[in-house]
Amino acid sequence: MNLDKLMNKHLTRYFDPSKTIPEETLQQLLRFLRSTPSSVNVQPNHFYVLATPEGKERLTANLGERFQDNAEKILNASHTIILTTRADVPDSHLEAVFTKERADGRFPDPSKQELWESMTRDFLNLRSYGYKDLNHWMEKQTYMAVGLTMMAAAELGVEATPLEGFDPTSVDKAFKIRETGHSTTVLLALGYPDPERVYTTPISRFHADHLFTFI
């Protein structure tokens, strides 16, 4: 990965509608997205991969009037992913996580798996009843997945642009997301840049001495 190149590039605002991500590349990227970590392995996400014109048109029709500027990005992108986050963590979801961990042999020693499950329940109870920020905390896991996936996309030569400009209530309704116990958190447009509309101006960031404090 060429970090110098990444540090000096703008996010893509204009995608080339004539270019589609090869299926092998897409599947590699989705495998990476599936592998992204989450705190206590809570895995609070479900991902809607919009690959067809119909799917992307349904999304753009439900962005909300204020956010129509993002319609072009979504329609011209090769794919757009709707990243959703659980509203809560019911026992059924947590037990599914533990069952998969046991099947995968995450903790070969059963006593360690039992201790892990107890600690996980205690931590989630703290989020629910102590800090009262369970959903907000889970959304942080979603954003961690977005950031890591953007880096993976760059490694594969794919542009990835996160989008927060949408009406979550409208998007949830259009894709019947809330019926699954989730809600829309962020969108990720994927594709290749329009070569005629690539930003060539320098990026602008604060100097290091403004951003870093060494102790």
Backbone hydrogen bonds in HBPLUS format (Angstrom, degrees):
<---DONOR---> <-ACCEPTOR-->    atom                        ^
c    i                          cat <-CA-CA->   ^        H-A-AA   ^      H-
h    n   atom  resd res      DA  || num        DHA   H-A  angle D-A-AA Bond
n    s   type  num  typ     dist DA aas  dist angle  dist       angle   num
A0006-LEU N   A0002-ASN O   3.16 MM   4  6.51 157.0  2.21 147.6 154.1     1
A0007-MET N   A0003-LEU O   2.87 MM   4  6.06 153.2  1.94 151.9 158.9     2
A0008-ASN N   A0005-LYS O   3.24 MM   3  5.44 154.5  2.31 103.1 110.7     3
A0194-ASP N   A0014-TYR O   2.93 MM 180  5.70 161.4  1.96 140.0 137.8     4
A0016-ASP N   A0192-TYR O   2.76 MM 176  5.77 165.0  1.78 165.9 164.4     5
A0019-LYS N   A0016-ASP O   3.22 MM   3  5.85 171.4  2.23 121.3 123.8     6
A0025-THR N   A0022-PRO O   3.05 MM   3  5.32 116.6  2.46 104.1 119.0     7
A0026-LEU N   A0022-PRO O   2.93 MM   4  6.22 162.5  1.96 158.8 164.5     8
A0027-GLN N   A0023-GLU O   2.89 MM   4  6.08 167.7  1.91 155.1 157.9     9
A0028-GLN N   A0024-GLU O   3.02 MM   4  6.21 149.6  2.12 140.3 148.7    10
A0029-LEU N   A0025-THR O   2.96 MM   4  6.22 154.8  2.03 149.1 155.8    11
A0030-LEU N   A0026-LEU O   2.87 MM   4  6.17 155.3  1.93 153.6 161.0    12
A0031-ARG N   A0027-GLN O   2.89 MM   4  6.06 149.1  1.98 143.1 151.4    13
A0032-PHE N   A0028-GLN O   3.06 MM   4  6.33 148.6  2.16 139.4 147.8    14
A0033-LEU N   A0029-LEU O   2.91 MM   4  6.24 159.6  1.95 147.9 153.4    15
A0034-ARG N   A0030-LEU O   2.90 MM   4  6.09 158.6  1.95 146.0 151.6    16
A0035-SER N   A0031-ARG O   3.14 MM   4  6.32 134.9  2.35 134.7 146.0    17
A0035-SER N   A0032-PHE O   2.89 MM   3  5.02 128.2  2.16  99.5 114.3    18
A0036-THR N   A0033-LEU O   3.25 MM   3  5.39 157.7  2.30 104.8 111.3    19
A0041-ASN N   A0038-SER O   2.86 MM   3  4.92 145.0  1.98 134.9 130.0    20
A0042-VAL N   A0039-SER O   3.09 MM   3  6.16 160.1  2.13 133.4 133.6    21
A0086-ARG N   A0044-PRO O   2.80 MM  42  5.23 138.3  1.97 144.3 157.8    22
A0046-HIS N   A0084-THR O   3.37 MM  38  5.38 145.4  2.50 119.9 125.9    23
A0084-THR N   A0046-HIS O   3.03 MM  38  5.38 163.0  2.06 162.6 166.6    24
A0048-TYR N   A0082-ILE O   2.96 MM  34  4.93 165.7  1.98 142.0 146.4    25
A0082-ILE N   A0048-TYR O   2.83 MM  34  4.93 160.8  1.86 142.9 148.3    26
A0050-LEU N   A0080-THR O   2.78 MM  30  5.16 166.9  1.80 159.1 160.0    27
A0080-THR N   A0050-LEU O   3.15 MM  30  5.16 154.1  2.22 135.6 143.6    28
A0056-LYS N   A0052-THR O   3.09 MM   4  6.38 168.0  2.11 158.5 161.1    29
A0057-GLU N   A0053-PRO O   2.82 MM   4  5.91 154.1  1.88 148.1 156.0    30
A0058-ARG N   A0054-GLU O   2.96 MM   4  6.13 150.4  2.05 143.5 151.1    31
A0059-LEU N   A0055-GLY O   3.15 MM   4  6.45 152.8  2.23 143.0 150.0    32
A0060-THR N   A0056-LYS O   2.95 MM   4  6.24 167.1  1.97 152.2 155.2    33
A0061-ALA N   A0057-GLU O   2.95 MM   4  6.02 148.1  2.05 144.0 152.2    34
A0062-ASN N   A0059-LEU O   2.94 MM   3  5.27 153.5  2.01 109.0 117.8    35
A0167-ASP N   A0063-LEU O   2.70 MM 104  5.32 127.7  1.97 120.9 137.7    36
A0067-PHE N   A0064-GLY O   3.04 MM   3  5.57 155.6  2.10 116.8 124.2    37
A0070-ASN N   A0067-PHE O   3.12 MM   3  5.99 163.6  2.15 122.1 126.2    38
A0071-ALA N   A0068-GLN O   3.00 MM   3  5.19 158.6  2.05 107.6 114.6    39
A0074-ILE N   A0070-ASN O   3.16 MM   4  6.45 164.2  2.19 155.0 158.3    40
A0075-LEU N   A0071-ALA O   2.90 MM   4  6.09 170.2  1.91 161.8 164.5    41
A0076-ASN N   A0072-GLU O   2.98 MM   4  5.94 156.3  2.03 148.5 154.2    42
A0077-ALA N   A0073-LYS O   2.96 MM   4  5.91 132.3  2.19 139.5 151.2    43
A0078-SER N   A0190-LEU O   2.83 MM 112  5.83 123.9  2.14 138.2 155.3    44
A0079-HIS N   A0190-LEU O   3.10 MM 111  5.20 165.0  2.13 141.6 145.4    45
A0190-LEU N   A0079-HIS O   2.75 MM 111  5.20 164.5  1.77 172.2 166.7    46
A0081-ILE N   A0188-LEU O   2.86 MM 107  5.10 163.8  1.89 139.6 143.5    47
A0188-LEU N   A0081-ILE O   2.91 MM 107  5.10 146.4  2.02 143.8 152.7    48
A0083-LEU N   A0186-VAL O   2.95 MM 103  5.50 163.7  1.98 171.4 176.9    49
A0185-THR N   A0083-LEU O   2.93 MM 102  5.89 167.0  1.95 154.5 157.0    50
A0186-VAL N   A0083-LEU O   3.40 MM 103  5.50 160.9  2.44 144.1 149.4    51
A0085-THR N   A0183-SER O   2.86 MM  98  5.54 157.9  1.91 156.2 158.1    52
A0183-SER N   A0085-THR O   2.91 MM  98  5.54 137.1  2.10 137.9 149.6    53
A0087-ALA N   A0181-GLY O   2.90 MM  94  5.94 157.5  1.95 158.8 154.1    54
A0093-HIS N   A0090-PRO O   3.05 MM   3  5.49 125.2  2.36 107.7 120.2    55
A0094-LEU N   A0090-PRO O   3.16 MM   4  6.53 168.1  2.18 158.1 160.8    56
A0095-GLU N   A0091-ASP O   2.83 MM   4  5.92 161.4  1.86 151.6 156.9    57
A0096-ALA N   A0092-SER O   3.07 MM   4  6.18 144.1  2.21 133.8 143.2    58
A0096-ALA N   A0093-HIS O   3.08 MM   3  5.04 118.7  2.47  93.4 108.8    59
A0097-VAL N   A0093-HIS O   3.00 MM   4  6.37 150.4  2.09 150.6 158.4    60
A0098-PHE N   A0094-LEU O   3.01 MM   4  6.34 165.3  2.03 152.5 155.6    61
A0099-THR N   A0095-GLU O   2.85 MM   4  5.98 157.2  1.90 146.4 153.1    62
A0100-LYS N   A0096-ALA O   3.04 MM   4  6.19 157.8  2.09 143.7 149.0    63
A0101-GLU N   A0097-VAL O   2.96 MM   4  6.23 157.0  2.02 150.4 157.4    64
A0102-ARG N   A0098-PHE O   2.91 MM   4  6.15 159.6  1.95 151.1 156.2    65
A0103-ALA N   A0099-THR O   2.97 MM   4  6.19 158.9  2.01 145.7 151.7    66
A0104-ASP N   A0100-LYS O   2.88 MM   4  6.04 149.4  1.97 147.3 155.5    67
A0105-GLY N   A0101-GLU O   3.00 MM   4  6.08 113.5  2.46 136.2 151.9    68
A0106-ARG N   A0101-GLU O   3.02 MM   5  5.29 171.5  2.03 152.1 152.7    69
A0105-GLY N   A0102-ARG O   3.14 MM   3  5.09 149.4  2.24  97.2 106.6    70
A0112-LYS N   A0109-ASP O   2.94 MM   3  5.42 130.3  2.19 113.1 125.8    71
A0113-GLN N   A0109-ASP O   3.19 MM   4  6.61 154.5  2.26 151.9 159.6    72
A0114-GLU N   A0110-PRO O   2.92 MM   4  6.17 156.8  1.98 147.8 154.1    73
A0115-LEU N   A0111-SER O   2.97 MM   4  6.18 155.0  2.04 140.8 147.4    74
A0116-TRP N   A0112-LYS O   2.86 MM   4  6.02 158.7  1.90 147.2 153.4    75
A0117-GLU N   A0113-GLN O   2.94 MM   4  6.17 158.9  1.98 150.1 155.2    76
A0118-SER N   A0114-GLU O   3.11 MM   4  6.33 155.6  2.17 145.1 151.3    77
A0119-MET N   A0115-LEU O   2.94 MM   4  6.19 162.4  1.97 153.5 158.1    78
A0120-THR N   A0116-TRP O   2.85 MM   4  6.03 155.5  1.91 150.9 158.1    79
A0121-ARG N   A0117-GLU O   3.03 MM   4  6.21 161.3  2.07 146.4 150.7    80
A0122-ASP N   A0118-SER O   3.06 MM   4  6.30 159.4  2.10 147.4 153.1    81
A0123-PHE N   A0119-MET O   2.94 MM   4  6.16 155.6  2.00 146.4 153.0    82
A0124-LEU N   A0120-THR O   2.95 MM   4  6.18 162.9  1.98 154.2 158.4    83
A0125-ASN N   A0121-ARG O   2.92 MM   4  6.10 152.4  2.00 146.7 154.6    84
A0126-LEU N   A0122-ASP O   2.99 MM   4  6.24 146.9  2.10 141.9 150.8    85
A0127-ARG N   A0123-PHE O   3.04 MM   4  6.41 152.3  2.12 146.4 153.4    86
A0128-SER N   A0124-LEU O   2.91 MM   4  6.13 151.3  2.00 144.4 152.6    87
A0129-TYR N   A0125-ASN O   2.80 MM   4  5.81 172.8  1.81 155.3 157.3    88
A0130-GLY N   A0126-LEU O   2.80 MM   4  4.64 136.4  1.99 118.0 131.1    89
A0131-TYR N   A0126-LEU O   2.83 MM   5  6.24 155.0  1.90 156.8 165.4    90
A0132-LYS N   A0127-ARG O   2.91 MM   5  5.47 107.8  2.45 118.6 136.8    91
A0133-ASP N   A0127-ARG O   2.97 MM   6  5.66 141.7  2.12 150.6 160.0    92
A0137-TRP N   A0133-ASP O   2.78 MM   4  5.89 161.5  1.81 163.9 169.9    93
A0138-MET N   A0134-LEU O   2.93 MM   4  6.20 153.9  2.00 148.2 155.3    94
A0139-GLU N   A0135-ASN O   2.90 MM   4  6.20 150.3  1.99 149.1 157.5    95
A0140-LYS N   A0136-HIS O   3.19 MM   4  6.54 139.5  2.36 140.5 150.4    96
A0140-LYS N   A0137-TRP O   3.16 MM   3  5.22 128.3  2.44  94.8 107.9    97
A0141-GLN N   A0138-MET O   2.97 MM   3  5.13 125.2  2.28  98.8 112.9    98
A0142-THR N   A0138-MET O   3.19 MM   4  6.65 144.1  2.33 141.5 151.5    99
A0142-THR N   A0139-GLU O   3.03 MM   3  4.88 118.0  2.43  90.2 106.0   100
A0143-TYR N   A0139-GLU O   3.01 MM   4  6.41 153.3  2.09 149.8 156.0   101
A0144-MET N   A0140-LYS O   3.02 MM   4  6.29 144.9  2.15 141.9 151.5   102
A0145-ALA N   A0141-GLN O   3.06 MM   4  6.37 152.0  2.14 143.2 150.2   103
A0146-VAL N   A0142-THR O   2.97 MM   4  6.35 149.5  2.07 145.5 154.3   104
A0147-GLY N   A0143-TYR O   2.98 MM   4  6.20 169.1  1.99 150.4 152.1   105
A0148-LEU N   A0144-MET O   3.08 MM   4  6.27 169.8  2.09 152.9 155.4   106
A0149-THR N   A0145-ALA O   2.99 MM   4  6.03 155.3  2.05 143.7 151.0   107
A0150-MET N   A0146-VAL O   2.92 MM   4  6.15 148.3  2.02 152.1 160.4   108
A0151-MET N   A0147-GLY O   3.25 MM   4  6.58 152.7  2.33 145.1 151.3   109
A0152-ALA N   A0148-LEU O   2.99 MM   4  6.32 154.9  2.06 146.4 153.8   110
A0153-ALA N   A0149-THR O   2.82 MM   4  6.01 155.3  1.88 147.0 153.7   111
A0154-ALA N   A0150-MET O   3.06 MM   4  6.31 157.1  2.12 143.6 149.1   112
A0155-GLU N   A0151-MET O   3.09 MM   4  6.39 152.3  2.17 144.9 152.2   113
A0156-LEU N   A0152-ALA O   3.10 MM   4  6.42 136.9  2.30 141.2 152.7   114
A0156-LEU N   A0153-ALA O   2.96 MM   3  5.05 127.7  2.25  97.4 111.8   115
A0158-VAL N   A0153-ALA O   2.82 MM   5  4.89 168.6  1.83 144.7 140.7   116
A0157-GLY N   A0154-ALA O   3.06 MM   3  4.99 159.9  2.10 102.1 108.0   117
A0159-GLU N   A0191-GLY O   2.85 MM  32  5.34 159.1  1.90 167.3 161.1   118
A0191-GLY N   A0159-GLU O   3.06 MM  32  5.34 150.4  2.15 144.3 150.0   119
A0161-THR N   A0189-ALA O   2.88 MM  28  5.12 161.2  1.91 148.1 154.5   120
A0189-ALA N   A0161-THR O   2.92 MM  28  5.12 164.7  1.94 148.9 144.0   121
A0163-LEU N   A0187-LEU O   2.85 MM  24  4.97 156.8  1.90 136.8 138.6   122
A0187-LEU N   A0163-LEU O   3.05 MM  24  4.97 165.3  2.07 149.7 152.4   123
A0166-PHE N   A0164-GLU O   3.03 MM   2  5.92 120.7  2.39 112.6  96.3   124
A0171-VAL N   A0167-ASP O   3.03 MM   4  6.31 164.6  2.05 160.2 165.0   125
A0172-ASP N   A0168-PRO O   2.85 MM   4  5.89 164.8  1.87 148.2 153.1   126
A0173-LYS N   A0169-THR O   3.08 MM   4  6.22 155.1  2.14 140.4 147.0   127
A0174-ALA N   A0170-SER O   2.96 MM   4  6.17 157.8  2.01 148.3 154.3   128
A0175-PHE N   A0171-VAL O   3.13 MM   4  6.33 151.4  2.22 153.2 158.9   129
A0176-LYS N   A0172-ASP O   2.86 MM   4  5.61 102.8  2.47 136.3 153.3   130
A0177-ILE N   A0172-ASP O   2.84 MM   5  4.74 158.6  1.89 138.8 143.7   131
A0176-LYS N   A0173-LYS O   3.32 MM   3  4.92 159.9  2.37  95.4 101.2   132
A0180-THR N   A0177-ILE O   2.93 MM   3  5.53 156.1  1.99 115.2 122.9   133
A0181-GLY N   A0178-ARG O   3.03 MM   3  5.15 164.6  2.05 108.4 113.2   134
A0197-ARG N   A0194-ASP O   2.90 MM   3  5.45 164.4  1.93 122.0 127.4   135
A0210-HIS N   A0207-HIS O   2.98 MM   3  5.48 149.6  2.08 112.8 122.1   136
A0211-LEU N   A0208-ALA O   2.96 MM   3  5.14 138.3  2.13 103.1 115.3   137
A0212-PHE N   A0208-ALA O   2.90 MM   4  5.92 155.1  1.96 168.9 172.3   138
